[in-house]
Amino acid sequence: MSAQQNNSFTSILSANPYKNEFYTSASSFLTPIKSPSYSKDQFAISYLNTQDYINNQIEISKNIPDEDILDAINIKIYDELGLDQAIEYQVQYVETFNHADSDNRHFQVFIVDPLEVTQTYHSVIEKIKYIDLIIPTPLLIKSLYAKNIIEENGIHCFIYFQENDSFATIYNDKEFVYTKSLKFSLIQMHERFCELYGERVDYDEFIKFLTTQNLKDTTSDYKEYIFKLHKEIFSNINEILTYAKKAFEIEKVEQIYIGSQINLASKLYEIAEVELSIKADDFNFDYGFEVNNVYIDQIHALMHITATLNDEEKYLCNFSSFHRPPKFTKRESGKILMLVIVSILIAFAYPVTYWVLMYAQGLQYNILEDNYKEIHRTKTTREATIKTKEADKTKIYTLLEEEKKSYTSKKNTLIKIHDVKVNYPMKAKLITLLTNDLNKYSVKIENILYDQNDDIKKFTLSLVSAKDKKITQLLEYLTKKHYKKFKFSMESIFYDEDKKLYFSELKVSIL
């Protein structure tokens, strides 16, 4: 995570790899560009969606020296998160401060599968060759504080909806705390809307409605279902905020900033204030760019101001593996050429060179021997620590299994109690409901059977009537009246010569 060399660039290019969208900025103008190309004077920046990495908080003992922090984090995340040992994940981290815990250091860790990065940026690299910085989306928000676009301290939540992803990110006193992917990207909103509406609506038509129709004014029949969709979205956001408050001991969220990749006609921050009872504002800040009255994806704007930060802030967490080639003197070819030149010089001063090399080799041997002793001591200490942790882990797993068994037993008891309290009154109510309908058509019940299999609840009613037409009329009536609640089926009606009556079995499945 060390800061890279600060180069002078004349322009900045931001890339959205999920939609192949690019924006360039030079001076104070921010402009979309359809066909970007490589330029050595161009700083290239991009981002990772929250769905493309694992984010987790890790605690490390303060006794571990700084040079061993990354190794300690790697060991802990593979163990605690159950990562695939065969994959060498890219791991970046940001230290957070917990004043209540004086024994440990706390880190927000970002974990990425390198293959995921390669596949995501394949088409982008074909166009621009290199990407200087790839940063997780929630860390882009830090630039708002670094540039004093947001000046006040406090606990702020940032919510942003994109086509392929949506996220909620929490900052406390200008420091990153937590991020979580929402259930509703724009694509997922469209799918859920179609389910609520009951018909398949074209995605472009759905987006057009969101960008042109204000819910306060529209009379479209979509309005009711968009309101239902908003209820589900803010319910999901509320669940995330509730978890974050408990997990990070947050008393209250003081401000929400909410926005979208597209220019929504309805003001989401007004809806957020009503649904969440938290002060809210638009996620549309004044970045100082001129955009010619074109709506700009806020993530692109955040990338451009992030690119203007100093190296220590900018390269805090970089997942790019598409770096520019180093300077000539640092390339292998440059090193070989320099080695040839040095060899020629050495040839003219062989005796002195020979003595210097022997002396240097002796020093190197002593240094390597000291390093070996130090590494061996460290290895022995770590092996002992690992064995202790493994023993603790075994004890914890044993306790966990006991708790699981206890939980399962209690759960089964509660299920039985619930079944008695809910299902039995439900059966009596259902029989009363159907009996009223039977009386209308002078059909009597000879016998009632109840069966439940794989969560399918079914009644079998043995019907008796003096006329078969009464039974068919009853079936038609029940089917029309209760089609949303029950499914009715009847295989046959037969006549008993001795009793001069018609008999049939009516099967009622509860939907």
C-alpha positions in Angstrom: 0.0 0.0 0.0 3.0 2.3 -0.3 2.5 5.5 -2.3 3.7 5.3 -5.8 5.8 7.9 -7.6 4.0 11.1 -8.2 4.0 11.8 -11.9 2.9 14.9 -13.7 -0.2 14.3 -15.8 -2.0 16.7 -18.1 -5.3 14.9 -18.0 -7.3 12.3 -16.0 -9.3 9.4 -17.4 -11.9 7.6 -15.3 -13.2 4.2 -16.4 -16.4 2.3 -15.5 -15.4 -1.3 -16.5 -19.0 -2.6 -16.0 -20.5 -0.4 -18.7 -17.4 0.6 -20.6 -18.0 4.3 -19.9 -15.1 6.8 -19.8 -14.8 10.4 -18.7 -11.8 12.7 -19.2 -10.9 15.9 -17.4 -8.4 18.6 -18.4 -8.4 21.8 -16.4 -11.9 22.3 -15.1 -13.9 20.4 -17.8 -15.3 16.9 -17.3 -16.3 15.3 -20.6 -17.6 11.8 -21.6 -15.4 10.1 -24.2 -16.5 7.1 -26.3 -13.1 5.9 -27.7 -10.3 6.4 -25.2 -6.7 5.6 -26.0 -3.4 5.3 -24.2 -1.5 8.5 -23.4 1.6 8.6 -21.3 0.5 12.0 -19.9 -2.9 10.7 -18.8 -3.6 9.4 -15.3 -6.1 6.5 -15.5 -8.3 5.6 -12.5 -11.1 3.1 -12.0 -13.1 1.4 -9.2 -14.4 -2.0 -8.0 -18.0 -2.6 -7.2 -18.8 -3.8 -3.7 -19.9 -7.2 -5.1 -16.3 -7.8 -6.5 -14.5 -7.8 -3.2 -14.8 -9.1 0.4 -14.7 -6.4 3.1 -14.2 -7.3 6.8 -12.9 -5.8 10.0 -9.8 -7.4 11.5 -8.2 -7.0 14.9 -4.5 -7.5 15.3 -2.5 -7.3 18.5 -0.6 -4.1 19.0 2.5 -6.2 19.9 2.9 -7.2 16.2 5.5 -4.9 14.5 4.5 -2.9 11.4 6.5 -5.0 9.0 4.6 -8.1 10.0 1.1 -6.6 9.9 0.4 -7.8 6.3 1.5 -11.4 7.1 -0.7 -11.4 10.3 -3.7 -10.1 8.4 -3.3 -12.7 5.7 -3.1 -15.5 8.2 -6.2 -14.2 10.1 -8.4 -13.7 7.0 -7.7 -17.1 5.5 -8.5 -18.7 8.9 -11.6 -16.6 10.0 -13.2 -16.1 6.5 -12.5 -19.6 5.3 -10.8 -18.4 2.1 -9.7 -20.9 -0.6 -6.1 -21.7 0.3 -5.3 -22.4 -3.4 -6.0 -18.8 -4.4 -3.5 -16.0 -3.6 -5.9 -13.1 -3.0 -5.0 -9.5 -3.4 -5.3 -7.9 0.1 -5.3 -4.2 0.9 -6.2 -2.7 4.2 -7.0 0.6 5.9 -6.4 1.2 9.6 -9.3 2.4 11.7 -9.1 3.6 15.3 -11.1 2.1 18.2 -10.4 4.1 21.3 -12.3 1.5 23.4 -9.8 -1.2 22.6 -6.3 -0.4 23.8 -4.9 -3.9 23.2 -5.5 -4.3 19.4 -5.2 -2.4 16.2 -8.2 -2.4 13.9 -8.1 -2.7 10.1 -10.8 -2.6 7.4 -9.5 -5.3 5.0 -10.4 -5.5 1.3 -9.9 -8.9 -0.4 -10.0 -9.4 -4.2 -9.6 -12.5 -6.4 -7.0 -11.4 -9.0 -8.8 -13.4 -11.7 -11.9 -11.3 -11.0 -9.9 -8.1 -11.6 -8.4 -9.5 -14.8 -11.8 -10.4 -16.3 -13.5 -7.2 -15.2 -10.8 -5.0 -16.8 -10.1 -7.0 -20.0 -11.8 -4.7 -22.4 -10.6 -1.5 -20.7 -7.0 -2.6 -20.8 -7.3 -3.3 -24.5 -8.1 0.4 -25.0 -5.8 2.3 -22.6 -3.1 -0.3 -21.7 -2.5 0.8 -18.1 -4.6 1.8 -15.1 -2.7 3.7 -12.4 -5.3 3.3 -9.6 -8.2 0.8 -9.0 -9.9 1.6 -5.7 -13.0 0.1 -3.9 -16.0 2.4 -4.4 -16.5 3.3 -0.7 -13.0 4.7 -0.4 -13.7 7.2 -3.2 -16.0 9.0 -0.8 -13.0 10.0 1.4 -12.0 12.5 -1.3 -15.2 14.5 -0.3 -13.6 15.1 3.1 -10.0 15.5 1.8 -11.2 18.3 -0.5 -13.4 19.9 2.1 -16.5 19.4 -0.1 -18.1 18.0 3.1 -16.6 20.1 6.0 -18.6 19.0 9.0 -17.7 16.0 11.2 -20.3 13.4 12.3 -21.7 10.0 11.3 -22.7 10.1 7.6 -24.2 7.4 5.4 -23.7 7.5 1.6 -26.2 5.5 -0.5 -25.7 5.2 -4.2 -27.6 3.2 -6.9 -25.8 1.9 -10.0 -26.9 -0.3 -12.8 -24.9 -3.3 -11.7 -24.5 -2.6 -8.0 -25.7 -0.4 -5.2 -24.1 0.3 -1.8 -24.4 1.9 1.6 -21.2 3.3 3.1 -20.8 4.8 6.6 -18.1 7.4 7.6 -17.5 8.5 11.2 -15.7 11.8 11.7 -14.4 11.6 8.1 -13.0 8.0 8.5 -14.3 5.0 6.7 -16.3 2.6 9.0 -18.4 0.1 7.0 -19.8 -0.6 3.6 -22.5 -3.1 2.4 -23.9 -3.9 -1.0 -27.7 -3.3 -1.2 -30.2 -5.9 -2.6 -31.3 -3.4 -5.2 -29.2 -2.3 -8.2 -31.1 -0.6 -11.0 -31.3 -4.0 -12.8 -32.5 -5.7 -9.6 -35.1 -2.8 -9.1 -36.4 -3.5 -12.6 -36.8 -7.2 -11.9 -38.6 -6.7 -8.6 -40.8 -4.0 -10.2 -41.9 -6.5 -12.9 -42.7 -9.0 -10.1 -44.8 -6.5 -8.2 -46.5 -5.2 -11.4 -47.3 -8.7 -12.6 -46.2 -8.0 -16.2 -42.8 -7.8 -17.9 -41.9 -4.2 -18.6 -38.9 -3.4 -20.8 -35.9 -2.2 -18.9 -35.4 0.9 -21.0 -39.1 1.8 -20.4 -38.6 1.4 -16.7 -35.5 3.6 -16.6 -37.3 6.2 -18.8 -40.1 6.3 -16.2 -37.7 6.8 -13.3 -35.9 9.7 -15.1 -38.9 11.5 -16.5 -41.8 10.9 -14.1 -41.9 12.5 -10.6 -44.0 10.3 -8.3 -45.6 13.4 -6.8 -47.1 14.4 -10.1 -47.5 11.3 -12.3 -50.8 9.5 -12.8 -49.2 6.4 -14.4 -50.4 3.0 -13.1 -46.7 2.3 -12.4 -46.8 4.8 -9.5 -48.4 2.3 -6.9 -45.8 -0.3 -7.6 -42.8 2.1 -7.6 -44.0 3.1 -4.1 -44.0 -0.5 -3.0 -40.5 -0.9 -4.5 -39.3 2.1 -2.5 -40.7 0.6 0.7 -38.6 -2.6 0.1 -35.5 -0.6 -0.8 -35.6 1.5 2.3 -36.4 -1.5 4.5 -33.2 -3.1 3.2 -31.3 0.2 4.0 -32.8 0.3 7.4 -31.6 -3.3 8.1 -28.1 -2.3 7.1 -28.1 0.8 9.3 -29.5 -1.2 12.3 -26.7 -3.8 11.9 -24.0 -1.1 11.6 -25.2 0.7 14.7 -24.9 -2.5 16.8 -21.7 -3.7 15.2 -19.8 -0.4 15.5 -21.5 1.1 18.5 -23.0 4.0 16.6 -25.6 5.9 18.5 -27.3 7.5 15.5 -26.7 8.3 11.8 -26.8 12.1 11.6 -26.9 12.6 7.8 -27.6 10.6 4.7 -26.5 11.4 1.2 -28.4 9.4 -1.4 -28.2 9.4 -5.2 -28.1 7.4 -8.4 -26.1 6.7 -11.5 -29.1 8.1 -13.5 -30.8 11.4 -13.1 -34.0 10.4 -11.2 -37.0 12.6 -11.6 -38.2 11.9 -8.0 -36.1 13.3 -5.1 -34.8 10.2 -3.3 -33.5 12.2 -0.4 -37.0 13.5 0.4 -38.3 9.9 0.4 -35.3 8.8 2.5 -36.1 11.4 5.2 -39.7 10.1 5.4 -38.9 6.4 5.4 -35.8 6.5 7.6 -36.5 9.5 9.8 -32.9 10.8 9.2 -31.8 14.1 7.8 -31.0 13.5 4.1 -29.6 15.3 1.1 -28.8 14.7 -2.5 -25.6 12.8 -3.5 -24.8 15.5 -6.0 -21.9 17.7 -4.8 -20.2 20.7 -6.3 -16.9 19.3 -7.5 -15.8 22.4 -9.4 -16.2 20.8 -12.8 -18.0 22.3 -15.8 -20.2 19.6 -17.4 -22.3 21.6 -19.9 -25.6 20.7 -18.1 -25.1 17.0 -18.6 -25.9 14.7 -15.7 -22.7 13.0 -14.6 -22.4 9.7 -12.8 -21.2 10.8 -9.3 -18.7 7.9 -9.2 -16.9 9.3 -12.1 -16.8 12.7 -10.4 -15.4 11.1 -7.2 -12.7 9.4 -9.2 -11.6 12.6 -10.8 -11.2 14.5 -7.5 -9.5 11.4 -6.0 -6.9 11.5 -8.7 -6.0 15.0 -7.6 -5.1 14.0 -4.0 -1.6 13.5 -2.9 0.0 10.1 -3.3 -0.4 9.1 0.4 -4.2 9.6 0.3 -4.7 8.5 -3.3 -2.8 5.2 -3.2 -4.2 4.2 0.2 -5.8 1.1 -1.3 -4.8 0.2 -4.9 -5.8 -3.1 -6.6 -4.4 -2.2 -10.0 -2.1 -4.8 -11.6 -1.9 -2.9 -14.9 1.0 -0.6 -14.0 3.0 1.5 -16.4 6.5 0.1 -17.2 9.2 1.6 -14.9 11.8 4.1 -16.0 14.5 2.8 -18.2 17.0 2.5 -15.4 14.6 0.2 -13.5 13.8 -2.1 -16.4 15.6 -5.4 -16.9 16.9 -4.2 -20.2 18.2 -1.0 -18.6 19.8 -2.9 -15.7 21.6 -5.2 -18.2 23.0 -2.2 -20.2 24.2 -0.6 -17.0 25.8 -3.9 -15.9 27.6 -4.1 -19.2 29.0 -0.6 -18.7 30.0 -1.4 -15.2 31.7 -4.6 -16.3 33.8 -2.7 -18.8 34.9 -0.3 -16.1 35.7 -3.3 -13.8 37.9 -4.8 -16.5 40.2 -1.9 -16.3 40.4 -2.1 -12.5 40.4 -5.8 -11.9 42.7 -6.0 -8.8 40.8 -3.3 -6.9 37.5 -4.8 -8.0 38.5 -8.3 -6.9 39.4 -7.1 -3.4 36.2 -5.0 -3.1 34.1 -8.0 -4.2 35.7 -10.3 -1.7 35.1 -7.7 1.1 31.5 -7.2 0.0 30.8 -10.9 -0.2 32.1 -11.3 3.4 29.8 -8.5 4.5 26.9 -10.0 2.7 27.5 -13.4 4.2 27.5 -11.9 7.8 24.3 -9.9 7.0 22.6 -13.1 5.7 23.7 -15.1 8.7 22.2 -12.5 11.1 19.0 -12.4 9.0 18.7 -16.1 9.1 19.0 -16.2 12.9 16.4 -13.5 13.3 14.0 -15.2 10.9 14.5 -18.6 12.6 13.6 -17.0 16.0 10.5 -15.4 14.4 9.5 -18.7 12.8 9.8 -20.6 16.1 7.7 -17.9 17.9 5.0 -18.0 15.2 4.8 -21.8 15.1 4.2 -21.8 18.9 1.5 -19.1 18.5 -0.2 -21.0 15.7 -0.4 -24.2 17.8 -1.9 -22.3 20.7 -4.5 -20.7 18.4 -5.4 -24.0 16.8 -6.0 -25.5 20.3 -8.2 -22.5 21.2 -10.0 -23.0 17.9 -10.8 -26.7 18.6 -12.2 -25.7 22.0 -14.4 -23.0 20.5 -15.7 -25.3 17.8 -16.7 -27.8 20.5 -18.6 -25.2 22.3 -20.2 -24.0 19.1 -21.5 -27.5 18.3 -23.0 -27.7 21.7 -24.7 -24.4 21.2 -26.0 -25.5 17.8 -27.6 -28.6 19.3 -29.2 -26.5 22.0 -30.5 -24.0 19.5 -31.9 -26.8 17.2 -33.8 -28.3 20.2 -35.3 -25.0 21.2 -36.1 -24.1 17.6 -38.0 -27.4 17.1 -40.0 -26.8 20.3 -41.0 -23.3 19.2 -42.1 -24.7 15.8 -44.4 -27.2 17.4 -45.8 -24.5 19.7 -46.3 -22.2 16.7 -48.0 -25.0 14.7 -50.5 -25.6 17.6 -51.3 -21.9 18.0 -51.6 -21.0 14.3 -52.6 -24.0 12.3 -55.4 -25.4 14.5 -57.4 -22.1 14.6 -56.7 -21.8 10.9 -58.3 -25.2 10.2 -61.4 -24.4 12.1 -61.8 -21.0 10.4 -61.3 -22.6 7.0 -64.0 -25.3 7.7 -66.4 -22.6 8.9 -65.8 -20.5 5.7 -66.4 -23.4 3.4 -69.4 -24.7 5.3 -71.2 -21.4 4.8 -70.7 -21.8 1.0 -71.8 -25.5 1.1 -75.1 -24.5 2.8 -75.9 -22.1 -0.1 -76.0 -25.0 -2.5 -77.6 -27.6 -0.1 -74.4 -29.8 -0.2 -73.5 -31.7 3.0 -70.1 -32.9 4.3 -69.9 -36.6 5.1 -66.2 -36.6 6.1 -63.2 -34.2 6.4 -59.6 -35.2 6.0 -56.5 -33.0 6.5 -53.0 -33.6 5.2 -49.8 -31.6 5.1 -46.8 -32.6 3.0 -43.8 -30.5 2.1 -45.5 -27.3 3.4 -48.6 -28.1 1.2 -51.7 -28.0 3.3 -54.7 -29.9 1.9 -58.2 -30.7 3.0 -60.3 -33.5 1.4 -64.1 -32.9 1.9 -66.5 -35.9 1.2 -69.6 -34.2 -0.3 -73.1 -35.5 -0.4 -76.0 -34.0 -2.4 -79.4 -35.0 -3.8 -78.4 -33.5 -7.2 -75.1 -33.7 -9.0 -75.7 -30.2 -10.4 -75.6 -28.7 -6.9 -72.1 -30.2 -6.5 -70.8 -28.8 -9.9 -72.4 -25.4 -9.2 -70.7 -25.4 -5.8 -67.3 -26.2 -7.4 -67.7 -23.4 -9.9 -68.7 -20.9 -7.2 -65.8 -21.8 -4.9 -63.3 -21.6 -7.7 -64.3 -18.1 -8.6 -64.7 -16.8 -5.1 -61.5 -18.1 -3.5 -59.1 -18.4 -6.5 -56.5 -16.3 -4.7 -56.7 -18.3 -1.4 -57.4 -21.9 -2.4 -57.0 -24.4 -5.2 -60.0 -26.7 -5.7 -60.0 -30.0 -7.6 -62.6 -32.8 -8.0 -62.0 -36.0 -10.0 -65.5 -37.5 -10.2 -69.1 -37.5 -9.0 -70.8 -40.9 -8.5 -74.4 -41.9 -7.8 -75.4 -44.4 -5.0 -78.5 -46.3 -6.2 -79.3 -47.6 -2.7 -79.1 -44.2 -1.0 -80.4 -42.2 -4.0 -77.6 -39.6 -3.4 -74.6 -38.2 -5.3 -71.1 -38.5 -3.7 -67.8 -36.7 -4.5 -64.5 -35.8 -3.0 -63.5 -32.1 -3.1 -59.8 -31.5 -2.6 -58.9 -28.0 -1.2 -55.2 -26.9 -1.3 -54.2 -23.8 0.6 -52.1 -21.4 -1.5 
